[in-house]
Amino acid sequence: MTQLLSLSEESVMQNTMVRFARDEIYTYVGSLLLAVNPYKDINGLYGEEAMGRFVGRGLLNNPPHIYAIAEEAVRKARHGAGSQSLIISGESGAGKTETNKLALRYIVWP
């Protein structure tokens, strides 16, 4: 999103729709993660193999993903940046509970 020439509600929606059509349901808006519930399974998006792609890599060295945000929180907590928080918000049915489960699964993953 930060690479858009014009940042407006219309350009954000257009970019989100294009990414969604490519099954890219996550988008960074600065250090925030925008997620769109795909209401379907996307092969390879989650699981241990997917988690392994995020370990030890900084936020900007990872594609937009809930695992990237969780990894950033873990890295900052381990390197003395203090307590970390993840705020997951959205409307009813947006996937907050599932996103929370994915983030927690990543954080406790060995």
C-alpha positions in Angstrom: 0.0 0.0 0.0 2.8 2.4 0.8 4.1 2.0 -2.8 0.8 3.3 -4.3 1.2 6.6 -6.1 -2.0 8.0 -4.6 -3.1 6.8 -1.2 -6.9 7.2 -1.0 -9.8 5.0 0.0 -10.4 4.2 -3.6 -6.7 3.2 -4.3 -6.6 1.1 -1.1 -9.8 -0.7 -2.1 -8.6 -1.3 -5.6 -5.2 -2.6 -4.5 -7.0 -4.9 -1.9 -9.4 -6.2 -4.6 -6.5 -7.0 -7.0 -4.5 -8.8 -4.3 -7.6 -10.7 -3.2 -8.3 -11.9 -6.7 -4.7 -13.4 -6.7 -5.4 -15.1 -3.3 -3.1 -12.6 -1.6 -5.3 -11.9 1.3 -2.7 -10.0 3.4 -1.4 -6.5 2.7 0.9 -4.3 4.7 -0.1 -0.7 5.4 3.1 0.5 6.9 3.7 -1.9 9.8 0.0 -2.8 10.0 -1.4 -5.9 8.4 -4.6 -5.7 6.5 -6.3 -9.1 6.1 -9.3 -10.0 4.0 -11.2 -13.2 4.9 -11.1 -15.4 1.7 -13.9 -17.7 3.0 -12.0 -20.6 1.4 -8.8 -22.6 2.0 -5.7 -21.3 0.2 -3.2 -24.1 -0.2 0.2 -23.5 1.4 -0.9 -20.4 3.2 -0.8 -21.9 6.7 0.9 -24.8 8.5 4.3 -25.7 9.7 6.0 -25.4 6.3 4.6 -21.9 5.8 5.6 -21.0 9.4 9.2 -22.1 8.6 9.5 -19.4 5.9 9.1 -16.6 8.5 11.4 -17.7 11.2 14.2 -15.2 12.0 13.3 -12.8 9.3 12.4 -9.2 9.9 9.0 -7.8 9.0 10.1 -6.1 5.8 11.9 -9.2 4.7 8.7 -11.2 4.8 5.7 -11.1 2.6 2.5 -9.8 4.3 1.2 -12.5 6.6 0.0 -13.0 10.1 3.1 -15.2 10.7 5.3 -12.2 9.7 3.5 -10.0 12.3 3.8 -12.8 15.0 7.5 -13.3 14.1 8.2 -9.5 14.5 6.5 -9.5 17.9 8.6 -12.6 19.0 11.8 -11.1 17.7 11.3 -7.7 19.4 10.4 -9.4 22.7 13.5 -11.6 22.6 15.8 -8.7 21.7 14.8 -6.5 24.6 12.3 -4.3 22.9 9.9 -4.9 25.8 6.4 -6.3 25.9 4.6 -6.8 22.6 0.9 -6.8 21.7 -1.0 -7.9 18.7 -4.3 -6.1 18.1 -6.7 -8.1 15.9 -9.8 -6.2 15.1 -12.6 -6.3 12.5 -16.3 -6.8 12.0 -18.3 -9.9 12.9 -17.3 -12.8 10.6 -14.1 -11.1 9.5 -11.9 -13.9 10.8 -10.6 -12.4 14.0 -10.8 -15.7 16.0 -9.1 -17.7 13.3 -6.4 -15.0 12.9 -5.8 -15.0 16.6 -5.4 -18.8 16.6 -2.9 -18.6 13.7 -0.8 -16.0 15.5 -0.8 -17.9 18.8 0.0 -21.1 17.0 3.0 -19.4 15.4 4.2 -17.9 18.7 4.2 -21.2 20.6 5.5 -23.2 17.6 9.0 -24.7 18.4 
